[in-house]
Amino acid sequence: MTRSRTPAPTCELSIVMPCLNEAETLASCIVKAQRFLHEHQVVGEVVIADNGSTDESPAIALAHGARLAIARSRGYGSALMTGIRAARGRYVIMGDADDSYDFTRLQPFLDELRAGADLVMGNRFSGGIAPGAMPPLHRYLGNPVLTAIGRIFFRSNVRDFHCGLRGFDRDAILGLDLRTTGMEFASEMVVRATLHGLTIREVPTTLSVDGRSRPPYLRSWRDGWRHLRFLLLFSPRWLFLYPGLLLMIIGLLAGLWLLPAQRSIGPVTFDIHTLLYAAAAIVVGFQAVLFAIFTKIFAISAQLLPPDRRLERFLSRVSLEAGLILGGVLLLSGLIISVVALLLWSRESFGALIPTAMLRVIIPAVTLLILGAQLIWSSFFLSILGMRGSIMSQPNPEEVAHLGLGEEALIGAQPGNPDDRLSVDEQWPGVPQSTGNLPVDKEVLDLTASRGPLGAEAVTGSAAAQAQRTGESGPIQG
């Protein structure tokens, strides 16, 4: 007689915690998360994304019934992406394993996710920050300034960019292809979710004093700079375009004002020296505007930024030939003015000249020559970038098939690279083996407590993992 098997319910929620030597607080966080799942009757799991712990954190995670995902690349973002990939739930709520967040109070996050939100951010400033939980430098300068920059640059409605407690639709966030590996991962998630038009909600949350005796891994100035650097790199408008346009406008207005003659404002006299700086501002500003266009096109073609309709309309109206013609006009104008300057010099029998008079001719000529040459070369470069975007393609399916890799190709592995497929013994020495030399992902090793005498199971991005995600096997909390 064949015994029928009742499928396990689908996992709704994965609570993911990045972990690096959190033995002091990890057990408390896991217990609180499991209590939430049980008390609110949520079908879910707790996933610990370990980032190279040298203490008892991995053993504590397994002993308390959590699943363990091993990140082979160091960094906050790397650990979280490993845990997110290993998660089986439709939704993921991530939070630090230092006991600073209350994992028993996750219902507002889950309610917003069930209501259709793609990303739900916690707001510590509206929920309450316990005394001593956040350094004054972070509370009054770092977080407010960086959040304000993010809101301005990307027109985001998030008021706490760096809250470590947040929930999201797993597939929606994986679809963003997040790439940063450090603390700036927190900013990248918000920025790219905003740029791609995901539905973002915010709920109040509390921040308590963490339970660790060691100093935090966060380094104020270093990690603050990494966040700011990311915000700038992902906003070519604010990094290049707006400063470039401002420089060009200031330089042009100052140049037109000083070109006829020297000017005085009170006791201060402005002459050819200021005119030279004005010309430099025009050239540098023009270069910055070109960089804005180059960066935007490259970022879109590399799928770092979503397509921009305004840029597409602009490029559709600007051809290589139009750029060459305009650049040629600027170049020719500079040459004509240079010839005029040469004729003026010849009138003086190529002898000494009055600098204040001649430089008012030479400076505009040189400026036009530089702008014309830059525009011509930039037009060719824009055409090359356009060609690059059109020839970018996915790996050849025939080559993938030849290598024996189907749609379940391992996360983070490069097709055909044998170093990316290691045995369980190589990945995690000392773990009881029931799978022999099953190939597992170098980046993700997912260990779950077995229900039989077989010990821990190694689950990868293969069919085994897909079966577990659909609830056919493996423990589910709640």
C-alpha angles and dihedrals in degrees: 000000000000115000114222118228121222111219115240116247116267114267109248103180135031117191105206123195124185110221136195114163096329097148091133096060108015097091092052092051093049093048092050092049092049090048090055092051092049099043094047094040093236118161101228151115143231116238121193112203102203118202102195103304116188095191129068095286097114092049091047091052093052093042090056095050099257124138117245126219117186117214112205094193116069121236142080093263093046092053093048095048089050091053093045092052091048093048118108098195127103087227129040128202113191127196140159118269094224094095093247092120125059107236091188090069102060098116096100089056093049093046091055091046092051088049090060106271116146095200128021116192125200116228112211094182093060095036099048138268116223117229109275094012094109126030113245090240090060096039099049104025118012103045098036094047096045092044091050091050091050092049092050098042097046103022090239124167093211112118098189109042095177105046107137093210112077139135131214148165104271097218093046093054094043087052089062091066094221111204113178117104104194137061090297086075087089091060094042093057093053095042097048093042088054094046092050093050098245118166108258126190132179130214130183116257135174130240119209132188106278120243099232124116093202126076117269120263091232113103109203103215099028096049092037089057091048090055092047091046091053093049090052095045092051093050111060088171094064096033098047116356104054096040089046094051091046092052092048093050094047092045093047095049093046091046094051090048094051100036098086097045145326117295132212131205107188109308093343118095123198118201142150093319090063089043089058091052089048090055090049090052090054093050095045091045091050090051091051091052090051090049089053091056094043093048094047094050093047093046091051093047090049089049092241091122130029120250116284115217093198091054091046091053091048093050092046089060096043116069131182090253093052090052091048092050094048091045090048091052091052091046093048091048090053091049092050092051089047090054089051089053090050091052091050089051091050090056087063090050088252090293132126118328136201102257096207090057101040097044089059085065100035098049095057090044094053092044092054091047091053094046092047094050092046092050093050094050092042091054090057091046092051089053090052091051089050090052090048091055092051096050098046107115143168122259115287107269090215091056091049091050091048090054091051094244118132130175089304093068107154121270111261094001123128113227112254096014106123091193089071093064114066133167122255090250090058093046102048116009115210098025112131107254127222097152103061111211096343107168110246134184115271090219101042127041109173115196124189130181107257122230092219141040092284094093123214121358125222110222122189139171089284131099090288091063092045090053091051093048091055090054099251093128143359133064121300122194126225 
